[in-house]
Amino acid sequence: MSKKCDVCGKEPIKAAKLTFSHKQIVHRQMPNLQSVKVCVNGQTKRIKVCTSCLRAGKVQKAV
């Protein structure tokens, strides 16, 4: 399963935590993905959408 938004393409990024002794710990920051039923071409599909796309109204939820 991919950790990628099907609308905008947002995906995990690498980020660095710095400890007090300035050691660098690299970890991944995941996007906040929600599984949503969407109406596409008259058919209902379940896609993964990030919450920023949901709030912006970029997808039309199926009822």
C-alpha distances in whole Angstrom, upper triangle without the diagonal:
4,7,9,11,12,16,17,14,14,12,13,17,19,22,25,26,30,32,36,37,34,32,29,25,22,19,16,16,13,14,14,12,13,12,15,17,18,21,21,24,25,22,20,16,13,11,10,13,15,18,20,19,20,23,24,24,22,21,23,21,22,25
4,5,9,10,13,14,11,11,9,10,13,16,19,22,24,28,30,34,35,32,30,27,24,20,17,14,14,11,11,13,10,12,12,15,17,18,21,20,23,25,22,20,16,14,11,9,12,13,16,18,17,18,21,22,22,20,19,22,21,22,25
4,7,9,12,12,10,8,6,7,11,13,16,19,21,25,27,31,32,30,28,24,21,18,15,11,11,7,7,9,8,10,11,14,17,18,21,21,24,26,23,21,17,14,11,8,10,10,13,15,15,16,19,20,20,18,18,21,20,22,25
4,6,9,9,6,6,5,7,11,14,17,20,23,26,29,33,34,31,29,26,23,20,17,13,12,9,8,10,8,10,11,13,16,16,19,18,22,24,22,20,16,14,10,7,8,8,12,13,12,14,17,17,18,16,15,18,18,21,24
4,5,6,5,5,7,10,13,17,19,23,25,28,31,34,36,33,32,28,26,22,20,16,14,11,8,9,7,9,10,11,14,13,16,16,19,21,19,17,14,12,8,6,5,6,9,10,9,11,14,14,14,12,12,15,15,18,21
4,6,6,8,10,13,16,20,22,26,28,32,35,38,40,37,35,32,29,26,23,19,17,14,12,12,10,11,10,11,12,11,14,12,16,18,16,15,12,10,7,6,6,8,12,12,10,12,15,14,14,11,10,13,14,16,19
4,6,8,11,15,17,21,23,27,29,33,35,39,40,37,36,33,30,27,24,21,19,16,13,13,11,12,12,12,13,11,13,12,15,18,17,15,13,12,9,8,6,8,11,10,7,10,13,11,11,8,8,11,13,16,19
4,6,9,13,15,18,20,24,27,30,33,36,38,34,34,30,28,25,22,19,17,14,11,13,11,13,14,14,16,15,17,16,19,21,21,19,17,16,12,10,8,8,11,9,7,11,13,11,12,9,11,14,16,19,22
4,6,10,12,16,18,22,25,28,31,34,36,33,31,28,26,22,20,16,15,12,10,12,11,14,14,15,18,16,19,17,20,23,22,20,17,16,12,10,9,9,12,12,10,13,16,15,16,13,14,17,18,21,24
4,7,9,13,15,19,21,25,28,31,32,29,28,24,23,19,17,13,11,9,7,10,9,12,14,16,19,18,21,20,23,25,24,22,19,17,13,11,9,8,11,10,10,13,15,14,16,14,15,18,19,22,25
4,7,10,13,16,19,23,25,29,30,27,26,22,20,16,14,10,9,7,6,10,10,13,15,17,20,20,23,22,25,28,26,24,20,18,14,11,11,9,13,13,13,16,18,18,19,17,18,21,22,24,27
4,7,9,13,16,19,22,25,26,24,22,18,16,13,10,6,5,5,6,10,11,14,17,19,22,23,26,26,29,31,29,27,23,20,17,14,13,11,14,15,16,18,19,20,22,20,21,24,24,27,30
4,6,10,13,16,19,23,24,21,19,16,14,10,8,6,5,7,9,12,14,18,20,23,26,26,29,29,32,34,32,30,27,24,21,17,17,14,16,16,18,20,21,22,24,22,23,27,27,30,33
4,7,10,13,16,20,20,17,16,12,10,7,6,5,6,9,12,15,17,21,23,26,29,30,33,32,35,38,36,34,30,27,24,21,20,18,20,19,21,24,25,25,27,26,27,31,31,34,36
4,7,10,13,17,17,14,13,10,8,6,6,6,7,10,13,16,18,22,25,27,31,32,35,35,38,40,38,36,32,30,26,23,22,19,20,20,22,24,25,25,28,27,29,32,32,35,38
4,6,10,13,14,11,10,6,5,4,6,8,10,13,16,19,22,25,28,31,34,35,38,38,42,44,42,39,36,33,30,26,25,22,23,23,26,28,28,29,32,31,32,36,36,39,41
4,7,10,11,9,8,6,5,6,8,10,11,15,17,20,23,26,29,32,36,37,40,40,44,45,44,41,38,34,31,28,27,24,24,24,27,29,29,30,33,33,34,37,37,40,42
4,7,8,5,6,5,6,9,11,14,15,19,21,23,26,30,33,36,39,40,44,44,47,49,47,45,41,38,35,31,31,27,28,28,31,32,32,33,36,36,37,41,40,43,46
4,5,5,5,7,8,11,13,16,17,21,24,25,29,32,35,38,41,43,46,47,50,52,50,47,44,40,37,34,33,30,30,30,33,35,34,36,39,39,40,43,43,46,48
4,5,7,10,12,15,17,20,21,24,27,28,32,35,38,41,45,46,49,50,53,55,53,50,47,44,41,37,36,33,33,33,36,38,37,38,41,41,43,46,46,49,50
4,6,9,11,15,17,21,22,26,29,31,34,37,40,43,47,48,51,52,55,57,55,52,49,45,43,39,38,35,35,35,38,40,39,41,44,44,45,48,48,51,53
4,6,9,12,15,18,20,24,26,28,32,35,38,41,44,45,49,49,52,54,52,50,46,43,40,36,36,32,33,33,36,38,37,38,41,41,42,46,46,49,51
4,6,10,13,16,18,22,25,27,30,34,36,39,43,44,48,47,51,53,51,48,45,41,38,35,34,31,32,32,35,37,37,38,41,40,42,45,45,48,50
4,6,10,13,15,19,22,24,27,31,33,36,40,41,44,44,47,49,47,45,41,38,35,31,31,28,29,29,32,34,34,35,38,37,38,42,41,44,47
4,6,10,12,16,19,22,24,28,30,33,37,38,42,41,45,47,44,42,38,35,32,29,28,26,27,27,30,32,32,33,36,35,36,39,39,42,44
4,7,10,13,16,19,22,25,27,31,34,35,38,38,41,43,41,39,35,32,29,26,25,23,24,25,27,29,30,31,33,32,33,36,36,39,41
4,7,10,13,16,18,21,24,27,31,32,35,35,38,40,38,35,32,29,26,22,22,20,21,22,24,26,27,28,30,29,30,33,33,35,38
4,6,10,13,15,18,20,24,27,28,31,31,35,36,34,32,28,25,22,19,19,16,18,19,21,22,24,25,27,26,26,30,29,32,34
4,7,9,12,16,18,21,25,26,29,29,33,34,32,30,27,23,20,17,16,13,15,15,18,19,20,21,24,23,24,27,26,29,32
4,6,8,12,15,18,21,22,26,26,29,31,29,26,23,20,17,13,13,10,12,13,15,16,18,19,21,20,20,24,23,26,28
4,6,10,12,15,18,19,23,23,27,28,26,24,21,18,14,11,9,7,8,9,11,13,14,15,17,16,17,20,20,23,25
4,7,10,13,16,17,21,22,26,27,25,22,19,16,13,10,8,5,6,8,10,11,12,14,16,15,16,18,17,20,22
4,7,9,13,14,18,19,23,23,21,18,16,12,10,6,5,4,6,9,10,10,12,14,15,14,13,16,15,17,20
4,6,10,12,16,17,21,21,19,16,13,10,8,5,5,6,7,10,10,9,12,14,14,14,12,14,12,14,16
4,7,9,13,15,18,19,16,13,10,6,6,5,6,9,10,13,12,11,14,16,15,14,12,13,11,12,14
4,6,10,12,16,16,13,10,8,5,6,6,7,10,10,13,11,9,13,15,13,12,9,10,7,8,11
4,7,9,13,12,10,6,5,4,6,9,10,13,14,16,14,12,15,16,14,13,10,9,6,6,8
4,6,10,10,8,6,5,6,7,10,10,13,14,16,13,11,15,15,12,11,7,6,5,5,9
4,7,6,5,5,6,9,10,13,13,17,18,19,15,14,17,17,14,12,9,7,6,5,9
4,5,5,6,7,10,10,13,14,17,19,20,16,15,19,18,15,13,10,9,10,9,12
4,6,8,10,13,14,17,18,21,22,23,19,19,22,21,18,15,13,11,13,11,14
4,7,10,13,15,18,19,22,23,24,21,20,23,22,18,17,14,12,12,10,12
4,6,10,12,16,17,21,22,24,20,19,22,22,19,17,14,12,11,9,12
4,7,10,13,15,18,19,21,18,17,20,20,17,16,12,11,9,7,9
4,6,10,12,16,17,19,16,15,19,20,17,15,12,11,10,9,12
4,7,9,13,15,17,15,14,18,19,16,15,12,12,10,9,12
4,6,10,12,15,12,12,16,16,15,13,10,12,10,11,15
4,7,10,12,10,10,14,15,14,13,11,13,12,14,17
4,6,8,7,7,10,11,11,9,8,11,11,14,16
4,6,6,7,9,10,11,10,10,14,13,17,19
4,5,5,6,8,10,10,11,13,13,16,18
4,5,5,6,9,9,11,14,15,18,20
4,5,5,6,5,7,11,12,15,18
4,5,5,6,6,9,9,13,15
4,5,8,9,11,12,16,17
4,6,8,11,13,16,18
4,5,7,9,13,15
4,7,10,13,16
4,6,9,13
4,7,9
4,6
4
